[in-house]
Amino acid sequence: HPRALAEGMEGFGVAEAAAAQGVPVLEVRAVSNPVGPRDRAAWRIGDALAALTEGFGKLAPVLESWNTV
């Protein structure tokens, strides 16, 4: 998927299935913690959810541009 900006292994299967069907796919993610020891006290889940909320608010123009009908 040469146009991918990032990679998440959970989304790879979805991207493969979408490509096989010729449909676009978009995965939206936010990072709440860095890779490393699981220090749940350091996780920033609230910040990640806020970033997702902001990102979803900006998706409409992107999705509209995919509408080719």
C-alpha positions as a Markdown table, in Angstrom:
| # | Residue | x | y | z |
|---|---|---|---|---|
| 1 | His | 0.0 | 0.0 | 0.0 |
| 2 | Pro | 2.4 | 2.7 | -1.2 |
| 3 | Arg | 0.2 | 5.6 | -0.3 |
| 4 | Ala | -0.1 | 4.6 | 3.3 |
| 5 | Leu | 1.1 | 7.2 | 5.8 |
| 6 | Ala | 1.4 | 4.9 | 8.7 |
| 7 | Glu | 1.0 | 1.2 | 9.5 |
| 8 | Gly | -1.1 | -0.6 | 12.1 |
| 9 | Met | -1.1 | -4.4 | 11.8 |
| 10 | Glu | -4.8 | -4.6 | 12.7 |
| 11 | Gly | -5.7 | -2.4 | 9.7 |
| 12 | Phe | -3.6 | -4.3 | 7.2 |
| 13 | Gly | -6.2 | -7.0 | 6.7 |
| 14 | Val | -8.9 | -4.4 | 6.2 |
| 15 | Ala | -6.7 | -2.6 | 3.7 |
| 16 | Glu | -6.0 | -5.9 | 1.8 |
| 17 | Ala | -9.7 | -6.7 | 1.7 |
| 18 | Ala | -10.6 | -3.3 | 0.5 |
| 19 | Ala | -7.9 | -3.4 | -2.2 |
| 20 | Ala | -9.1 | -6.8 | -3.4 |
| 21 | Gln | -12.6 | -5.3 | -3.8 |
| 22 | Gly | -11.4 | -2.0 | -5.3 |
| 23 | Val | -12.8 | 0.2 | -2.6 |
| 24 | Pro | -11.0 | 2.9 | -0.7 |
| 25 | Val | -10.1 | 2.4 | 3.0 |
| 26 | Leu | -9.3 | 4.8 | 5.7 |
| 27 | Glu | -8.0 | 3.9 | 9.2 |
| 28 | Val | -8.0 | 6.6 | 11.9 |
| 29 | Arg | -5.9 | 6.0 | 14.9 |
| 30 | Ala | -4.6 | 7.9 | 17.9 |
| 31 | Val | -1.6 | 7.0 | 20.0 |
| 32 | Ser | -2.2 | 6.8 | 23.8 |
| 33 | Asn | 1.1 | 5.3 | 24.9 |
| 34 | Pro | 4.6 | 4.7 | 23.5 |
| 35 | Val | 6.0 | 1.2 | 22.8 |
| 36 | Gly | 7.7 | -0.2 | 25.9 |
| 37 | Pro | 6.9 | -1.4 | 29.3 |
| 38 | Arg | 3.2 | -1.3 | 30.1 |
| 39 | Asp | 3.0 | 1.6 | 32.5 |
| 40 | Arg | -0.7 | 2.3 | 32.5 |
| 41 | Ala | -0.2 | 5.4 | 34.7 |
| 42 | Ala | 1.6 | 7.0 | 31.8 |
| 43 | Trp | -1.0 | 6.2 | 29.2 |
| 44 | Arg | -2.8 | 9.3 | 27.8 |
| 45 | Ile | -6.1 | 7.8 | 26.8 |
| 46 | Gly | -8.0 | 11.1 | 27.3 |
| 47 | Asp | -5.6 | 12.9 | 24.9 |
| 48 | Ala | -5.9 | 10.1 | 22.4 |
| 49 | Leu | -9.7 | 10.2 | 22.5 |
| 50 | Ala | -9.6 | 14.0 | 22.1 |
| 51 | Ala | -7.3 | 13.7 | 19.1 |
| 52 | Leu | -9.7 | 11.2 | 17.5 |
| 53 | Thr | -12.7 | 13.5 | 18.1 |
| 54 | Glu | -10.8 | 16.3 | 16.4 |
| 55 | Gly | -9.8 | 14.0 | 13.5 |
| 56 | Phe | -13.2 | 12.7 | 12.9 |
| 57 | Gly | -14.5 | 16.3 | 12.7 |
| 58 | Lys | -12.1 | 16.8 | 9.8 |
| 59 | Leu | -13.1 | 13.6 | 7.9 |
| 60 | Ala | -16.1 | 14.9 | 6.0 |
| 61 | Pro | -14.2 | 16.6 | 3.2 |
| 62 | Val | -12.0 | 13.6 | 2.7 |
| 63 | Leu | -14.9 | 11.2 | 2.5 |
| 64 | Glu | -16.8 | 13.6 | 0.2 |
| 65 | Ser | -13.8 | 13.6 | -2.1 |
| 66 | Trp | -14.1 | 9.8 | -2.4 |
| 67 | Asn | -17.7 | 10.1 | -3.6 |
| 68 | Thr | -17.5 | 9.5 | -7.4 |
| 69 | Val | -21.2 | 9.0 | -8.0 |
